[in-house]
Amino acid sequence: MRVRARRASRRPLRRRCAFHGADVAGCVVERAVVPLRPPAVAPRTGVLLLNLGGPDSLEAVEPFLVNLFSDPFLIRLPLRGWLRRKFAQWVARKRAPHVRQLYSEIGGRSPIEPITRKQGERLQAELGAGYRCYVAFSAWTPYIREAVERAQADGCARLVGVSLFPQWCSATTASVLHDLRAEAARRGLPLVEVDRYPEDPTYLDALASTVQEGLARFEAGERAQVHVLFSAHGVPVSIIKKGDPYEREVRATVQGVLARLPPGQPWSLSWQSKVGPVKWLEPATAEHLPALAARGVSRVLVVPVAFVSDHIETLHEQRILLRGIAERAGIARYEVANALNDSPVYARALAGLVRAAETRAA
């Protein structure tokens, strides 16, 4: 609606705003015409994208490692309080020079924060008005407690925690949800959780599309012979024996992706990132690649299954370390599929999962 100011005889110009409706955010006077601004919609639901995080500089590597090794969900030792912290500082100090070198080879920082921010932007666009998305990390900034504080300050009256670990694991999913539950309870905010989605059809569509894009890099006549190697982050076998569903859910995800690939596509599953002397899930990717070469496999597409964002395990371990192992073993063509990152299909999957979680909680 436009309201025109009228000039009365020998009186200065008067600007008057006439409004209809109960709630008006404000107006801007331009000459004698007053265009109305639509009221801003305050977010009612804060959606937190949960992950461990990563160092945003080389200087941040050591304190980030201290946070990792202080996490009792990740490092299961009978240490508490200051003793656990001292242990974490000691290990971080020893490992930091090597880890800093790895990060220096992929740009001097982890890209996980900007990637997660883009994921949040896409998810917020999918969810629409009334939602606001926040990056929330357990081991680096922005910390989960900071994200919850900001969401409440923005006017959010309830929270949805979305795990960026599609397969539930007691070492990661349980860690980030523990921090979120504690902070939400402290602030009196209702919380709904999306804690896993290993067989969600839209998530599987998104992941399969990264495999199909990777296969398209090969000549059409050789794609059927390309060995698709799903490489997931490994965990100690002892965790699985205690009932952790991670391995089972990773295998379910792989089967869901295979159902979306051409029939007969060669494939296998292996596990990476082993640390320490205890037994981890096998085969280890670093050992499996030479075994594939010994069987005559010459073309490999590595798929970062169970990773939704590029970070050090995909950018350095898969693209640099494992590539060298594969080439030395005689694999002629080695490719790595892209992580999901800011895939629109992945954002659509997360939006559907958020809505379904809210419906269940209603």
N, C-alpha and C positions, 0 to 999 in steps of 0.2 A: 504494500500500500504506500502511496506517496501523499505527503501532506505539504502543500505549498504555503510558504510564508507570504503574508499580504502586507503591502506597504501602506500604512495609514498616513494621512496628510500631516506633514511636519513632524512625524514620529520616526525614530530610528527603526531599522529593519529588525523585526522580531522573528525568531525561529521557534516554532512550536512543534512538539512531537505528540502525535496522537496514536495510540496503540490499541489493538484489539488482542485479547488473550491475557491469560493470567501471568505468564512468565516471559519476560523479555530480557535477553542477555545484554542489550545495549544498542546504541545507535550512533551513527557518524553523520555529522552535519556537513554537507558539501553545498556551499552557497545556500540556496533556499530549499534544497531537496534532501530529505532524510531517508536514506536506504536502511532497512532493518537488517541486522545480522541474525541468523538463526541461532538459537541458544545452543551452547556447547553441551554435548551429552557426557555427563560424568560417568566414568567407568564404574560398574557395579561388581565386576568379577575380574580379579587379577589372575592371570595365567602365568605360572612360573615354569620356565624351561630349565630342567634340572640336569646338571652334569658336574663332573669333577672340576673342569676348568683347566687352565694351563698358563704358564708364565708369559707375561706380556712384554718382557725384555730379558736380556741375558742376566741382568742384575737380579731379576725376580726368580731365577731358577732355583737357587738354594732355599730361600724361604718357602717357595712352592713345594719343594721336596720335603721340607720340615713338616708342612701341613699334611702331605700325603702319608709320611711315615708315622705321624701322630694319630692317624685315623685307626681306631681299633677294629673297624670293619674290614679295612684293607690289610692291616698288619696285625695278625692274630698272635700276639705274644702276651704272656701273663705279666704285663707291666702296666702300672697305673700312675696317674698324676705326673709329678715332676720327673719320675724315673723314665716314663715313656717319652716325655718331652726331651729329656737329655739323650736318650737313645736315638730319637728322630733327628736331633741336631747333629749327632755324631755320624750317623749314616749319610745324612744330607751333605755334610761337609766333605765326606769321602767321595761321594758320587757326583757332586756338583761340577767339577772340572770336565768330566767326560760328558755329562748331560749338556752342559753349556756348549761344548763343541758340536754335539748333534744339532742343537737348536741353531747354532751359527750357520750350519749347512742348509737350513730351510728358511732362512730369512731373519734369524735373530730373535724369534718369538714364536709362540703358538698362535695359529690363526683361529683358535676355537671360539674366542669371544666375538670377533666380528662376524664369524659364520653363524653363531647362535643368535646374534642380534638380527641378522637377515632372516633366519628361520622364524624368529618372533614377529618380524614385520609381515612376513607372508601369512603366518598363522592369524595374526590380528586382522588382516584384510579378509581372510576367510570367515572369521567369526563375526565380524561386523561390530556395530555400535554396542556399547555396554561392556566390552571386554578390553583389557589392556595386557599386553604380554611383557614379561620381564626375564632377563637373563639371570640365572641363579646358580651359582657354583658353590661347591663345598670346600674346595681346596685353594681357590684364588678368587680375586675380585671379578665381578661383584658377588660378594658372598650371599648365601641364601638369606641370612638375617637382614642384610641390607636391602635385598629385593623385597622382602616382606614389609619392611619398614616403609619403603618407597610406595609400595602398592597401597598400604593403609593411608599414607599421606595424600595419595592421589584420589582417595575416596572409595577405594574398593572395600566392599563389605564382606566378601567371601573370596576364597582362593581355590584354584585348581592347580595341583602340582602335576606336571607332565614329565615323566622320565624320558630322557633321551638315550636310555638303554632299552632297546626294544625287547630284549630277553632279560627276565628278572634274574638278578644275581645278588647274593647276600653280601658280596664285597663292594658293590657299587650302588645298586638300586636301594638296598636297605640303608646305606650310608646317607644318601641324599634325602631320602624320605624321613629318616630319623631327625635330621637337622630341621627339615621343613615342619614336621609335626610339632617339634618342641617350640619353634618360634611362633607358629600359628596359634598354639595353645596359650602361649605367654601373652599374646596380644588379643586373645578372645575372638579369633577369626575362624569361621567354619571352613573346613577343608575337604575337598574332593580330590581323589587321586587317579591318575592314569599311570599305573605302575608297570605295565607290560603290554605288548601287542605283537607277539611273534608270528601270529597267523592272520593278522588283520588284512583283508583283501586289498585295500588301497595301499597300505604300506608295502605289501608284496608287489603290487603293480609298480610302485615307485622304485623299489630295489631291482626288480627285473628289468626295468627300463635302463638302469645303469649298466647291467650286463649286456643288454642288446646293443647299447651304444658302444661298449667296449669291443664286442664281437664285430661290429661294423668297421672297426679299424683294420681288420684283416681282409684279404682278398676274398671275394664271394666264394670262390672255389675251394678255399681252405678252411672256411669257418666251421664246417661240420667236424673237422679234426682238431679244432682248438680245444685244449683241455682247460675247463673252467675250474679254477682252484679257489674255493671259498676259504678265506683265512680269517679266523675269529680270534679275539684275544683269549688266551688260555687262562686257566685257573688251576690251582692245586687239586689233585684227585681227591684229597681228603675232604674238601668242601662238597664235592659231588656225592661222596659216600654218606655225608650227613643229611642228604636229602635236597640239596640245592638243585633247582630245576634248570639251571643255565644251559648245561650241555643238551638236555632234551629239547629245550625251546630253540636253541640254535639249529639243531637238526630239523626241527619242524619248519623253521624259516627257510632253510635250504631246500627242503622238499617243496615248499610253496613256490619258490622261485623257479625250480626245475620244471614245475608244471606249466610255467609260462614261457619256457624256452623250447626250441625245436626238439622233437623226440630224438633220443639217442645221443644228445650232446654229452661228450665225455666230461666227467667232473669228479671232484673229491673234496673232502673237508679236512683242514688241518688247523693247528693252533699255534699262535705266535706269542712273543713278548715274555717268555719264561724268564724268571729271575729266581735265584736261590737254589739250594740243593734238593728240595723236596720234589717228589714226582708230580708232574703236571699232566694235563690231558695230552694225548698223543694221537696222530703223529705231529711232531713239531714241524712247522712250515719250513724252517731252515734245513731240516733233514729230509722232508718230503720232496722238495724240489729236485735234489740230486737223485732220489729214488725214481721220480718220474722220468728224468733224463735217461736213467739206466734202462727204463722200459721202452725207450725210443720216442718219448714225447718231445717234440721240438717247438711247439707253440703253446704258450700258457697265457691265460687271462686270469689274473688274481682279482678276486672280488672281496672288498673289505666288509664282510658280513659282520653284523653286530656293532659296526661303527657307523654313525650317522653323520659325522663331521670329519673333515680332514684335520689331522693333527699329527703329532710326531710318529705315531704308530703306522699311519698311512703314508705320510710324506717322506719320512726317513727310513723306517724299517722296511716298508713294502717297496718303495720306489728306489731306494739307494742300496740298503744292506742286502735285501733278498734278491734284488736284481743282479747284484754282483755274484751271489751264490748261484743263481740260475745260469748266468752266462758262463761261469767257470765250469759248471757241470755239463755244458754243451747244449743248453736250450737256446735255439736260434732266435726266437722271437718271444719277448717277455713284455706283457702289457699289464697295467693296473687300471681297473675300472674306477671311475670317479666315485667318491662318497656321495651320499644323498645331498648334503649341504643344503642349499636353499631351493631344492626341487619343489615346484608348485604342487606336484602330486603328493609329495610327502607332507606338505603343509595341509593339503586337503584331508589326508589321512588323520593327521593330528586333530584337525577341527572336528572331524566325525567322532573321534575318540573322546574329545572333551564333551561334546554334546551328549554322547551316550553315557558318560560317567555322571553328568549332571542329572540326566533322566533317571538313572538308577538310584541316585541319592535323594531324589525328590520325594 
